[in-house]
Amino acid sequence: GLLTIDLRADVVLASAFAGAVEARLPAPGTCAGAQVTVKKTDPSANPVTVTVAGGNGPDNAVQTLSAQYAAVTALSNGAAWHILARA
């Protein structure tokens, strides 16, 4: 499924229990200064992939969260999304 990230929340908890999920960040030009953490909450083998609307993903690469509690934190500078932390 597709999870369009709403930047009103600092943390997005994503479950891929029912199947693979794409968590899509908005285009960076629409949210300069925004920071968000996407975290996979379920123990399934299904991945949560973090992408960017109109692009690949933070740091120009799709980020795949495969393990339960895996997370990525990204910041938009208005031109791109950059990874600040990955756990």
TIDO-267674 format. One record per residue: x, y, z of N, C-alpha, C, O in turn. Coordinates in Angstrom, 1 decimal. Example, Ala and Ser with C-alpha at 12.3 -4.5 7.8 and 13.67 -1.06 7.14 Angstrom:
BEGIN
{{13.2 -5.7 7.8} {12.3 -4.5 7.8} {13.2 -3.3 7.8} {14.2 -3.3 8.5}},
{{12.8 -2.2 7.1} {13.7 -1.1 7.1} {12.9 0.0 7.9} {13.4 1.1 8.0}},
END
This chain:
BEGIN
{{0.8 -1.2 0.0} {0.0 0.0 0.0} {0.9 1.2 0.0} {2.1 1.2 0.1}},
{{0.2 2.4 -0.1} {0.9 3.7 -0.1} {0.5 4.4 1.1} {-0.7 4.6 1.4}},
{{1.5 5.0 1.8} {1.2 5.8 3.0} {1.8 7.2 2.6} {3.0 7.3 2.6}},
{{1.0 8.2 2.4} {1.4 9.5 2.1} {1.7 10.2 3.5} {0.8 10.3 4.3}},
{{2.9 10.7 3.7} {3.3 11.2 5.0} {2.8 12.6 5.2} {2.9 13.5 4.3}},
{{2.1 12.8 6.3} {1.6 14.1 6.7} {2.6 14.7 7.7} {2.8 14.1 8.7}},
{{3.2 15.8 7.3} {4.2 16.4 8.1} {3.8 17.1 9.3} {4.6 17.8 10.0}},
{{2.5 17.0 9.7} {2.0 17.6 10.9} {2.5 16.7 12.1} {2.4 17.2 13.3}},
{{3.0 15.5 11.8} {3.5 14.6 12.8} {5.0 14.5 12.7} {5.5 14.5 11.5}},
{{5.7 14.5 13.8} {7.2 14.3 13.7} {7.6 12.9 13.5} {8.7 12.6 13.0}},
{{6.7 12.0 13.9} {7.0 10.5 13.9} {5.9 9.8 13.2} {4.7 10.1 13.5}},
{{6.2 9.0 12.2} {5.2 8.2 11.5} {5.5 6.7 11.8} {6.6 6.2 11.5}},
{{4.5 6.0 12.4} {4.6 4.6 12.7} {4.0 3.9 11.6} {2.8 4.0 11.4}},
{{4.7 3.0 10.9} {4.2 2.3 9.7} {4.2 0.8 9.9} {5.2 0.3 10.4}},
{{3.1 0.2 9.6} {3.0 -1.3 9.7} {2.8 -1.9 8.4} {2.0 -1.4 7.5}},
{{3.7 -2.9 8.1} {3.6 -3.6 6.8} {3.1 -5.0 7.1} {3.4 -5.9 6.3}},
{{2.4 -5.2 8.2} {1.9 -6.6 8.5} {1.1 -7.2 7.4} {1.2 -8.4 7.2}},
{{0.2 -6.4 6.8} {-0.7 -6.9 5.7} {0.0 -7.0 4.4} {-0.6 -7.5 3.4}},
{{1.2 -6.4 4.2} {1.9 -6.4 2.9} {2.8 -5.2 2.9} {2.8 -4.3 3.7}},
{{3.7 -5.2 1.9} {4.7 -4.1 1.7} {4.0 -2.7 1.7} {2.9 -2.6 1.1}},
{{4.7 -1.8 2.2} {4.1 -0.4 2.3} {5.2 0.6 1.8} {6.4 0.4 2.1}},
{{4.7 1.5 1.0} {5.6 2.6 0.6} {5.2 3.9 1.4} {4.0 4.3 1.3}},
{{6.1 4.4 2.2} {5.9 5.7 2.9} {6.5 6.8 2.1} {7.7 6.9 2.0}},
{{5.6 7.6 1.5} {6.1 8.7 0.6} {6.2 10.0 1.2} {5.2 10.6 1.7}},
{{7.4 10.6 1.2} {7.6 12.0 1.7} {7.1 12.9 0.6} {7.2 12.6 -0.5}},
{{6.6 14.1 1.0} {6.3 15.1 0.0} {7.5 15.6 -0.7} {8.6 15.5 -0.2}},
{{7.3 16.3 -1.8} {8.4 16.9 -2.6} {9.1 17.9 -1.7} {8.4 18.6 -0.9}},
{{10.4 17.9 -1.7} {11.2 18.7 -0.7} {10.9 20.2 -0.9} {11.0 21.0 0.1}},
{{10.6 20.7 -2.0} {10.4 22.1 -2.2} {9.1 22.6 -1.5} {9.0 23.8 -1.4}},
{{8.3 21.7 -1.1} {7.0 22.2 -0.5} {7.1 22.2 1.1} {6.2 22.5 1.7}},
{{8.3 21.8 1.6} {8.4 21.6 3.1} {9.8 21.9 3.6} {10.3 21.1 4.4}},
{{10.4 22.9 3.2} {11.8 23.2 3.6} {11.8 23.4 5.2} {10.9 24.0 5.8}},
{{12.7 22.7 5.8} {12.9 22.7 7.2} {12.1 21.6 8.0} {12.3 21.5 9.2}},
{{11.3 20.9 7.2} {10.5 19.8 7.9} {11.5 18.6 8.2} {12.4 18.3 7.5}},
{{11.2 18.0 9.3} {11.9 16.8 9.7} {10.9 15.7 10.2} {9.9 16.1 10.8}},
{{11.2 14.5 9.8} {10.2 13.4 10.1} {11.0 12.1 10.3} {12.0 11.9 9.6}},
{{10.5 11.3 11.2} {11.1 10.0 11.4} {10.0 9.0 11.0} {8.8 9.1 11.4}},
{{10.4 8.0 10.2} {9.5 6.9 9.8} {10.0 5.6 10.5} {11.2 5.3 10.3}},
{{9.1 4.9 11.2} {9.5 3.7 11.9} {8.6 2.6 11.6} {7.4 2.7 11.6}},
{{9.2 1.4 11.3} {8.4 0.2 11.0} {8.1 -0.5 12.4} {9.0 -0.7 13.2}},
{{6.8 -0.7 12.6} {6.4 -1.2 13.9} {6.1 -2.7 14.0} {6.1 -3.3 15.1}},
{{5.9 -3.4 12.9} {5.5 -4.8 12.9} {6.6 -5.7 12.7} {7.7 -5.3 12.2}},
{{6.5 -7.0 13.2} {7.6 -8.0 13.0} {7.6 -8.8 11.7} {8.4 -9.7 11.6}},
{{6.7 -8.4 10.8} {6.6 -9.2 9.5} {7.8 -9.0 8.7} {8.7 -8.2 8.9}},
{{8.0 -9.9 7.7} {9.1 -9.8 6.7} {8.8 -8.8 5.6} {9.7 -8.5 4.8}},
{{7.6 -8.2 5.6} {7.2 -7.2 4.6} {7.9 -5.9 4.9} {8.0 -5.4 6.0}},
{{8.5 -5.3 3.8} {9.3 -4.0 4.1} {8.4 -2.8 4.0} {7.3 -2.8 3.5}},
{{8.9 -1.7 4.7} {8.4 -0.4 4.5} {9.5 0.4 3.8} {10.6 0.5 4.3}},
{{9.2 0.9 2.6} {10.1 1.6 1.8} {9.8 3.1 2.0} {8.6 3.5 1.9}},
{{10.8 3.9 2.2} {10.6 5.4 2.3} {11.1 6.0 1.0} {12.3 5.9 0.6}},
{{10.2 6.7 0.3} {10.5 7.4 -0.9} {10.1 8.8 -0.8} {9.6 9.3 0.2}},
{{10.4 9.6 -1.9} {10.1 11.0 -2.0} {9.2 11.2 -3.2} {9.5 10.7 -4.3}},
{{8.1 12.0 -3.1} {7.3 12.3 -4.3} {8.2 13.0 -5.4} {8.8 13.9 -5.1}},
{{8.1 12.4 -6.6} {8.9 13.0 -7.7} {10.4 12.6 -7.7} {11.1 13.2 -8.4}},
{{10.8 11.7 -6.8} {12.2 11.3 -6.7} {12.4 9.9 -6.2} {11.4 9.2 -6.0}},
{{13.6 9.6 -5.8} {13.9 8.3 -5.3} {13.6 8.1 -3.8} {12.7 7.3 -3.4}},
{{14.3 8.9 -3.0} {14.1 8.8 -1.6} {15.1 9.8 -0.9} {15.8 10.5 -1.6}},
{{15.1 9.8 0.4} {16.1 10.6 1.1} {17.5 10.3 0.7} {17.8 9.1 0.5}},
{{18.4 11.3 0.6} {19.7 11.1 0.1} {19.8 10.4 -1.3} {20.7 9.7 -1.7}},
{{18.7 10.7 -2.1} {18.5 10.2 -3.5} {18.5 8.7 -3.6} {19.0 8.1 -4.6}},
{{18.0 8.0 -2.6} {17.9 6.5 -2.7} {16.7 6.0 -1.8} {16.5 6.6 -0.7}},
{{16.0 5.1 -2.4} {14.9 4.5 -1.6} {15.5 3.9 -0.3} {16.5 3.1 -0.4}},
{{14.9 4.1 0.8} {15.3 3.6 2.1} {14.4 2.4 2.5} {13.1 2.6 2.5}},
{{14.9 1.3 2.7} {14.1 0.1 3.0} {14.2 -0.2 4.5} {15.3 -0.4 5.0}},
{{13.1 -0.3 5.2} {13.0 -0.7 6.6} {12.5 -2.1 6.6} {11.3 -2.3 6.4}},
{{13.4 -3.0 6.9} {13.0 -4.5 6.9} {12.7 -5.1 8.2} {11.9 -6.0 8.3}},
{{13.4 -4.6 9.3} {13.2 -5.2 10.6} {12.3 -4.4 11.5} {12.1 -3.2 11.3}},
{{11.6 -5.1 12.4} {10.8 -4.4 13.4} {11.6 -3.3 14.1} {12.7 -3.6 14.5}},
{{11.0 -2.1 14.2} {11.6 -1.0 14.9} {12.7 -0.3 14.1} {13.4 0.6 14.6}},
{{13.0 -0.7 12.9} {13.9 0.0 12.0} {13.3 1.4 11.7} {12.1 1.5 11.6}},
{{14.2 2.4 11.7} {13.7 3.8 11.5} {14.7 4.6 10.7} {15.9 4.3 10.6}},
{{14.2 5.6 10.0} {15.0 6.6 9.4} {14.4 8.0 9.6} {13.2 8.2 9.6}},
{{15.3 8.9 9.9} {14.9 10.3 10.2} {15.5 11.2 9.0} {16.7 11.1 8.7}},
{{14.7 12.0 8.4} {15.1 12.8 7.3} {14.7 14.3 7.5} {13.7 14.6 8.2}},
{{15.4 15.2 6.9} {15.2 16.6 6.9} {15.2 17.2 5.5} {16.0 16.8 4.7}},
{{14.2 18.0 5.2} {14.1 18.7 3.9} {14.8 20.0 4.0} {14.5 20.8 4.9}},
{{15.7 20.3 3.1} {16.3 21.7 3.0} {15.7 22.5 1.9} {16.2 23.6 1.6}},
{{14.6 22.0 1.4} {13.9 22.7 0.3} {14.3 22.3 -1.1} {13.6 22.5 -2.0}},
{{15.5 21.6 -1.2} {15.9 21.1 -2.5} {15.9 19.6 -2.5} {15.8 19.0 -3.6}},
{{16.1 19.0 -1.3} {16.2 17.5 -1.2} {15.9 17.1 0.2} {16.0 17.9 1.1}},
{{15.6 15.8 0.4} {15.5 15.2 1.7} {16.9 14.6 2.0} {17.5 13.9 1.2}},
{{17.4 14.8 3.2} {18.6 14.3 3.7} {18.4 13.4 4.9} {17.7 13.8 5.8}},
{{19.1 12.3 5.0} {19.0 11.4 6.2} {19.9 12.0 7.3} {21.0 12.3 7.1}},
{{19.2 12.2 8.5} {19.9 12.6 9.7} {20.4 11.4 10.5} {21.4 11.5 11.2}},
{{19.5 10.4 10.6} {19.8 9.2 11.4} {19.1 8.0 10.8} {18.0 8.1 10.2}},
{{19.7 6.9 11.1} {19.1 5.6 10.6} {19.3 4.6 11.7} {20.5 4.4 12.2}},
{{18.3 3.9 12.1} {18.5 2.9 13.2} {17.8 1.6 12.8} {17.8 0.6 13.5}},
END
